[in-house]
Amino acid sequence: MSRPGRPSRLLAIARVRPRLATAVVLLLMAGAGAVFLMLDGLDRGRYGHLIAPGRIAALKTEVAAAQGAVVFLGDSHATFLGETPSFCGRRTVNAALGGISAAGYLALLGEIGTPPRAAMGILSIGTNSARRKLLPRSVQAFRTNAQALIAALSPVTERLFILAVPPVAAEEIATFDRAALAGYSRSLSELCHAPGCRFLDPYAGLRSATDPVVAKPGATVADGVHLADYAAMRGAVSNAVCP
């Protein structure tokens, strides 16, 4: 009598120990999912895990009433820069969301809407899109999402300022795609050509002289990503953009 092959043995286990078989299948599925995420990355337009539904509703209301205001848009850098009741002598609306990618923010805008006619928009995006995965981050994919963001925001802001992607601390740079960090800023600069749109790199003084995607020592907090002094950076942006 021939020995049962591997498929037969697995079927036998499934009949005798259905719970074990189910656990094995779930582990295999989880492993496949993890590999997929590492290869494909997380920049798939998802943002629900970053924000409560109630906050989405509040943002929708705030953005709808943002006529004449300065609106901070994009990721956590914009969140911290926008922690002020007024900017350039105008009230502010903070519509930024920490942890969000370019694709995610584009999707979020589709839900919360765009301001009716803001006096100014300040967009920071790119850091979360540049997180390293097994495959290099796609500059073209980021460029496509950034182009869509700029196209959506330019008509509803009198002036739109696009910030460069900030530098990252040397001890954290290995978790990012270096080429993406540089390429994203370059793409933002090239895309910001419509009337009223201006690219701005307020982080130039924080960049290493030998590697511009790396921050100077002390420029960031312990996580290596967020700035040590957003108040000073807000002042630098203000000096560059306020009339």
C-alpha positions in Angstrom: 0.0 0.0 0.0 1.4 3.4 -1.0 2.1 6.0 1.6 -0.3 9.0 1.7 1.0 12.1 0.1 1.3 15.6 1.7 -2.2 16.7 0.6 -3.7 13.5 2.0 -2.0 14.0 5.3 -3.3 17.6 5.5 -6.8 16.4 4.8 -6.5 13.8 7.5 -5.3 16.5 10.0 -8.3 18.7 9.0 -10.7 15.9 9.7 -9.2 14.9 13.0 -8.3 18.4 14.3 -10.5 21.0 12.6 -9.5 23.7 15.0 -5.8 23.1 14.3 -6.5 23.2 10.6 -8.4 26.4 10.9 -5.5 28.0 12.8 -3.0 26.9 10.2 -5.1 28.4 7.4 -5.4 31.7 9.3 -1.7 31.8 10.0 -1.0 31.3 6.3 -3.4 34.0 5.3 -1.9 36.4 7.8 1.6 35.7 6.6 0.5 36.2 3.0 -1.2 39.5 4.0 2.0 40.7 5.8 4.1 39.9 2.8 1.7 41.8 0.5 1.7 44.9 2.7 5.5 44.9 2.9 5.7 44.6 -0.9 2.9 46.9 -1.8 3.1 49.4 1.1 0.4 51.0 3.1 -0.2 54.0 0.9 -3.5 52.7 -0.5 -5.7 55.7 0.4 -6.7 54.4 3.8 -7.2 56.7 6.7 -10.0 55.3 8.8 -7.6 53.9 11.4 -6.1 57.4 12.0 -9.3 59.3 12.8 -12.6 58.8 14.7 -15.8 59.2 12.7 -16.9 62.1 14.9 -13.7 64.0 14.0 -14.4 63.5 10.3 -17.8 65.1 10.8 -16.3 68.0 12.7 -13.6 68.5 10.0 -16.3 68.6 7.4 -18.1 71.4 9.2 -14.9 73.3 9.9 -13.7 73.1 6.3 -17.1 74.2 5.0 -16.8 77.3 7.1 -13.2 78.1 6.1 -13.9 80.9 3.7 -11.3 83.6 4.3 -9.3 81.5 6.7 -5.8 79.9 6.6 -6.2 76.2 6.3 -3.5 73.7 7.3 -3.7 70.5 5.2 -1.9 67.2 5.0 0.1 65.3 7.7 1.3 65.8 11.3 3.8 68.4 10.3 0.9 70.6 9.2 -1.1 69.6 12.3 1.7 71.0 14.6 2.3 74.0 12.4 -1.4 74.8 12.5 -1.7 74.7 16.3 -2.3 78.5 16.4 -5.6 80.4 16.5 -4.4 82.9 13.9 -1.8 83.0 11.1 -1.0 86.0 8.9 -3.7 87.9 10.8 -6.4 85.4 9.9 -8.2 82.7 11.8 -7.0 79.2 11.1 -8.6 75.9 10.3 -6.5 72.8 11.1 -7.6 70.1 8.6 -4.4 68.1 8.8 -4.2 64.5 10.1 -1.1 62.8 11.6 0.1 59.6 10.0 -1.7 60.2 6.7 -0.1 59.6 3.3 -0.7 61.5 0.0 -3.2 58.8 -1.2 -4.9 58.8 2.2 -5.3 62.6 2.3 -6.7 62.7 -1.2 -9.3 60.2 -0.1 -10.0 62.1 3.1 -10.6 65.3 1.1 -13.2 63.4 -0.9 -15.1 62.9 2.4 -14.5 66.2 4.3 -14.6 68.4 1.1 -12.5 71.5 0.3 -12.9 75.0 1.7 -15.3 77.3 -0.2 -12.6 79.9 -0.7 -9.8 80.0 1.8 -7.4 82.9 1.9 -4.5 80.5 2.1 -3.8 76.8 2.1 -0.6 75.3 3.6 0.0 71.7 2.5 2.5 69.3 4.0 2.6 65.8 2.6 5.1 63.1 1.7 6.7 61.9 5.0 4.3 59.0 5.5 4.3 58.0 1.8 8.1 57.6 2.0 8.2 55.0 4.7 10.4 52.1 3.5 8.9 48.8 2.4 10.6 45.8 0.6 10.0 47.4 -2.7 11.1 51.1 -3.3 8.5 53.7 -2.9 7.0 54.9 -6.2 7.8 58.6 -6.9 5.4 58.4 -9.8 2.5 57.2 -7.7 3.2 60.0 -5.1 3.4 62.5 -8.0 0.0 61.4 -9.3 -1.6 61.8 -5.8 0.1 65.1 -5.2 -0.9 66.4 -8.5 -4.5 65.5 -7.7 -4.3 67.2 -4.3 -2.9 70.4 -5.8 -5.6 70.4 -8.6 -8.3 70.0 -5.9 -6.9 72.7 -3.6 -5.7 75.4 -6.0 -9.1 76.6 -7.1 -10.4 76.9 -3.5 -7.5 78.8 -2.0 -6.4 82.3 -3.0 -2.8 81.2 -2.3 -1.6 77.7 -1.9 1.8 76.9 -0.3 3.3 73.5 -0.8 5.9 72.6 1.8 8.9 70.4 1.0 9.2 67.0 2.8 11.2 67.6 6.0 14.5 65.9 6.7 14.6 62.8 9.0 17.1 62.2 11.8 20.1 60.0 10.8 19.2 57.3 13.3 15.7 57.0 11.7 16.6 57.4 8.0 16.9 53.6 7.5 13.1 53.3 7.9 12.6 55.6 4.9 13.3 55.4 1.2 16.0 58.1 0.7 15.2 58.4 -3.0 11.6 58.9 -2.3 12.3 61.6 0.3 14.3 63.6 -2.2 12.0 62.7 -5.2 8.8 63.7 -3.4 10.1 67.2 -2.7 11.3 67.6 -6.3 7.9 66.5 -7.6 6.0 68.9 -5.3 8.2 71.7 -6.6 7.6 70.8 -10.2 3.9 70.4 -9.7 3.3 73.7 -8.0 3.2 75.9 -11.1 -0.4 77.1 -11.2 -1.1 80.8 -10.5 -1.2 81.3 -6.7 0.7 78.1 -6.0 4.2 78.4 -4.4 6.6 75.7 -3.3 8.4 76.4 -0.1 11.3 74.7 1.8 11.3 76.1 5.3 13.4 73.2 6.5 16.6 74.2 4.6 18.3 75.3 7.8 17.6 71.9 9.4 19.1 69.8 6.6 22.5 68.2 6.8 25.1 69.9 4.6 26.2 66.5 3.2 22.8 64.8 2.8 19.7 67.1 2.6 17.2 64.3 3.5 18.9 63.9 6.8 18.3 66.4 9.7 21.0 68.1 11.7 21.5 66.8 15.2 18.8 68.2 17.6 16.4 69.2 14.8 13.9 66.5 15.6 12.4 65.0 18.7 13.1 61.4 19.9 11.1 59.8 17.1 13.5 61.2 14.5 10.6 62.5 12.4 8.8 65.3 14.1 10.5 68.7 14.6 11.9 69.8 17.9 10.5 73.3 17.5 7.3 73.8 15.4 6.8 77.2 16.9 10.0 78.4 15.3 9.2 76.7 12.1 5.8 78.4 12.1 7.5 81.7 12.4 9.8 80.9 9.5 6.8 79.9 7.3 5.0 83.1 8.4 8.0 85.3 7.4 8.0 83.6 4.0 4.3 83.8 3.2 2.5 86.5 5.2 2.0 89.8 3.2 
